Amino acid sequence: MSVPAHLKYTAEHEWLDFDGDIATVGITAFAADALGDVVYVDLPATGTVVTAGESCGEIESTKSVSDLFAPVDGEVVEINDAVAAEPGVLNTDPFQSGWLFRLKVTGPGELLDATAYESLIGGE
């Protein structure tokens, strides 16, 4: 399973791609696979202030509804309307077109590098 080395990860199976103090956030291929076919995504609104580890949205699949957790403290500056319109992109392209939202980071979260994340998911 793909775990891009340049990204940071959370224990809740989210990835972050940093560009200065802006972080693009998505779910990992491992999470998308575990969820099954994603049918609905509820993203935080632009301007929402989020706190690391707290729920900020939901992802609904044919199997379950899962909370989306804020990976770091920050303010939502952009959401991916394409994912809201076509949630299945999380299953087909979670690391590129399947990004969820962008945050202006104001505080750290507990992030893992790719090696630590691979260990967490059992090296799959």
C-alpha positions in Angstrom: 0.0 0.0 0.0 1.3 3.4 -0.9 2.8 5.6 1.9 4.4 8.6 0.2 7.6 9.5 2.0 7.3 13.3 1.8 4.1 13.4 3.8 3.4 13.5 7.5 0.7 11.2 9.0 -1.6 10.8 12.1 -2.6 7.7 14.0 -6.1 8.4 12.7 -4.9 7.7 9.1 -4.7 11.2 7.8 -1.9 12.7 5.8 -0.5 16.2 5.7 1.5 18.0 3.0 3.1 21.2 4.3 3.8 24.3 2.2 5.1 26.8 4.8 2.3 27.3 7.4 -0.4 25.8 5.1 -1.1 22.1 5.3 -3.2 20.1 2.8 -5.0 17.3 4.6 -6.5 14.0 3.3 -7.0 10.4 4.4 -4.5 7.7 3.6 -5.0 4.8 1.1 -5.1 2.5 4.1 -8.1 4.5 5.6 -9.9 4.6 2.2 -9.4 0.9 1.8 -10.7 0.2 5.3 -13.7 2.4 4.8 -14.8 0.8 1.6 -16.8 2.8 -1.0 -17.0 6.4 0.3 -20.4 7.9 -0.5 -20.5 11.2 1.5 -18.0 13.6 3.0 -18.8 16.4 5.5 -16.0 18.9 5.5 -15.4 21.8 7.9 -16.4 25.2 6.5 -13.8 27.7 5.4 -12.9 29.9 8.3 -13.5 27.1 10.9 -10.9 27.0 13.6 -10.0 23.4 14.4 -8.0 21.8 17.3 -5.7 18.8 16.9 -7.4 15.5 17.7 -11.0 16.9 17.7 -13.6 15.9 15.2 -14.1 18.4 12.4 -16.2 16.4 9.9 -17.4 13.0 8.8 -16.7 10.5 6.1 -19.5 8.1 5.3 -19.0 4.8 3.4 -21.2 1.9 2.5 -19.7 0.2 5.7 -19.8 3.0 8.3 -19.6 6.6 9.3 -16.3 7.8 10.6 -15.2 11.0 12.2 -12.7 13.2 10.4 -10.2 14.5 13.0 -8.2 17.7 12.8 -4.5 16.6 12.6 -3.1 20.0 13.9 -4.4 23.2 15.3 -5.4 25.7 12.6 -8.0 27.5 10.5 -9.5 26.0 7.4 -8.6 28.2 4.5 -9.9 26.0 1.6 -12.0 22.9 1.1 -12.0 20.5 -1.8 -15.4 21.0 -3.3 -14.7 18.3 -5.9 -14.5 15.6 -3.1 -17.7 16.8 -1.6 -19.4 16.5 -5.0 -17.7 13.1 -5.9 -16.6 11.4 -2.6 -15.5 8.2 -4.4 -12.3 10.0 -5.4 -11.1 9.2 -1.9 -11.0 5.6 -2.9 -9.4 6.1 -6.3 -6.9 8.9 -5.6 -6.6 9.6 -1.9 -3.1 11.3 -2.1 -3.7 13.7 -5.0 -7.2 14.8 -6.2 -8.7 13.3 -3.0 -7.3 15.9 -0.6 -10.0 17.2 1.8 -9.1 20.7 3.1 -6.2 23.1 3.7 -5.3 24.6 7.0 -3.3 27.6 8.1 -1.4 25.8 10.9 -1.3 27.5 14.3 -0.2 24.6 16.5 1.4 21.2 16.2 -0.3 17.8 16.3 1.2 14.4 17.0 2.5 13.6 13.5 4.3 10.6 12.2 6.8 10.3 9.4 6.2 7.7 6.6 8.3 5.0 8.3 6.5 5.4 11.6 3.1 5.3 9.8 4.1 2.2 7.9 4.9 0.5 11.3 1.5 1.6 12.7 -0.4 0.0 9.8 1.7 -3.2 9.9 4.0 -2.4 7.0 1.3 -3.1 4.4 
